[in-house]
Amino acid sequence: MRKYLFLIFLIISCPSWAVDPFEDFHEYGKLSDEEIHELHKGDLFYGDTEFGFILSKGNTNSTSFKLKGNLYQDFEKWRNQFKIDSLYKRDENDESGGTDVTANRIFVSAQGNYKVGVKNSSFFIYGDYEEDEFSGLDFKSTVATGYGARVYQGSKNKVDIDVGPGLYRSVADEDSDVSEDEINKTGYLVRVAMQWERLVSKRTRFNQDVSIEQSLSGLNSRLKSETALISQVIGAVSLKFTYMYRYNSKPEDDKLKFDSELSATLVYSF
């Protein structure tokens, strides 16, 4: 008898297995990016902010602070995006007994997309600026322009690509052991950026952003990849797990060609 009751229970329950258990509790992901932009069309700003803070005491004493922000504007002809990404970290120095700054980076970028007649297509103007205390550079920046389009649109996936030429400039740190001719570097490049978004459920989405700057002047080429899984916690607050990978073909001084960063942060959307 128990065997038959168990079989009946399985038959009744089977249809529910095909349903995401989060679907009934959250509406996250119900709106596509296009619908979100349409909803906020004409607003001065909308977007999200991301915050992370880690304080370690005991065998290891360190303080880490991470702040990111994405701001958008959507008007009749222009869609603009502004980004900021900062990281600050201090670790205890066992020899001196004090603390030393071990990471101090800030990155800002802005992109304006001029909408053309074809849906999800535009001409873009992009610029970024980065200061990293431990990169061997005082700063580096990029300016690029070109064409952007959505190359794939599905029910749960969409892929956008931007391609265009640009300029790269870097200024070496005053303490760097380089000649006067190498302090300032300027060269041409081709920039390719891809944004892939997949809706995992109405609560969770997966993002993959990749940008490649290939130098045409024999300078350093760069790659930046951000892989993220974002899940709503409550209301406008979400939890984000991110893996960041950066590659520089010709790093300054004795720096490595790559670095990576794994983080868990809270995101507030507005």
Buried (B, 14 or more C-beta within 10 A) or exposed (E): EEEEEEEEEEEEEEEEEEEEEBEEEBEBBEEBBBEBBEEBEEBEEBBBBBEBEEEEEEEEBBBBBBBBBBBBBBEEEEBBBBBBBBBBBBBBEEEEEEBEEBBBBBBBBBBBBEBBEEEBBBBBBBBBBBBBBBBBBBBBBBBBBBEBBBEEEEEEEBBBBBBBEBBBBBBBBEEBEEEEEEBEBEBEBBBBBBBBBBBBBBBBBBBBBBBBBEBEEEBBBBBBBBBBBBBBEEEEEBBBEBEBBBBBBEBBBEBEEEBEBEBEBBBBBE
